[in-house]
Amino acid sequence: MSTMPKAARPAWMSPRSWCVLLGVLAATLALDLWSKAWSFEHVAEYAIVLPDRETVADPSYRLPFHEGIRVVPGSLLDFHLVLNRGAVFGIGQQQRWLFVCFSILAVLVGLWIFARWTRERMTMAHVGIALVLAGGLGNLYDRLLVGAVRDFLHMLPRWNLPFGLAWPGGATEVFPWVFNVADVSLLVGLALLYLHSRREELRRERAKAR
């Protein structure tokens, strides 16, 4: 039996750490894929069935026009279907295979960080890594099997920038991007990893000061 203290045990040797990682990953990935399927079935006036993935990946393919759904009163959140052929929030359009490779690399790096750099009781870090992995895998699934990432969440619709300002490209809304659960998962996961890193730095600083 190992005599290594639990606090120092690498995460890959800990069943608890694996349960946290895989549990959060599976739940978040399932929510992302279910929400995408639900939105394309229910947001438009009729269910939208996408053609084969190569047709979807073609930038000339467009979704049928639809009004969308106002979810939160006061123009805080709409459901509106978009096919994103770029990265998070539509960055880097028409670079499908670049982002496929990047997503695979990010998943491998995330698993390496979990196994190499985290310990058993670093729950915040494990949740953060799981959310990043779930977000990456959710959008990777769409790129490989659908042809583009299915987005449907639009924050602050109809809120325009002041003074006639516009984003590069001409959009005048405060937040013109449409996103999905995977994008939210990625950003929350990165935020948790940052908070974990800061907490570990403070812990080391206190230990040195003793």
Order of alpha helices (4+ residues) and beta strands (2+ residues): alpha-alpha-beta-beta-alpha-alpha-beta-beta-alpha
